[in-house]
């Protein structure tokens, strides 16, 4: 029984690299082509599924909602085929587009509505991210219930900046004061949580 996990759609040289039992797939490898057989952790691109799916107020070209080159669809298929977990920002429009039920904000694993997987709302601020970073997970763990996580609202570690409009700072939140790289990064502790979820399947084979 292999304990290897394939990490799909991850940053080159990021937290999934350098681990002997993790097979990372970055942009160059094209995770849409992942053939198995290992359980997966999938971080498909989220830009076309979020609040500014069209590109944002300053975009010169209006994007199409859900036009991610088939990445989410392929990631979902990989999790269903090989077991594991998929991560996307809370409120992702991909859940509705692919017939998945939105999870409750207060946490807990609930059926995803597809008779295959589970879904939950969790905040990465509990696991080392400097923002709350509300996240939705979709997991397929045949023969077992996904492990419990730290539920509820996290507290951002990045406080308001002095000399700024306090109300505007509150509305924007910690995420708006981070670089794109820092916002997108997966904390090491949360990475290990996702690895544990992906390995639940292997434990029951």
QUIUR-V649409 format. One line per field, one symbol per residue. phi: phi as a letter, one per 40 degrees, with the letter a starting at -180 (. if undefined). psi: psi as a letter, one per 20 degrees, with the letter a starting at -180 (. if undefined). burial: # if it has 24 or more other C-alpha atoms within 12 Angstrom, else .. A space follows every 50 residues. Layout:
phi=???
psi=???
burial=???
This chain:
phi=.cbcbcbbgbcdgccccgbcbbbcbcdccfcccdcgbccbbbbcdbdcbc dbdchgdcccbccccgcbggccdccccccccbghabbacdgdccdccbgc ccccccggcbdcgbgbbbbababcccbhccbcfcbbbbbbbdgacdccbc cgccbccbccccgbccccccccgcdcbbcdccccccddccdccccccccd dccbc
psi=ppjqppoqlrppjbiiqjphkpnpoahhiniijpjajqqqppmqqihjia hlhiirhjphpprppjmjjjggghgghgghgirbqppqqpjpihgghjkq ppqqhjrqpqpijjkgrqqrpqpihikiqirgmpqpqpqompjqqqqqao raprppiorqpqjrohghggghrhhijqrgghgiqoqgghghghhhghig ghij.
burial=..#########..###.....#####....##.#.#.############# ..#............#....#########################....# ####..######...###########################...##.#. #..#.#.#..............#####.....#####..##.######## ##...
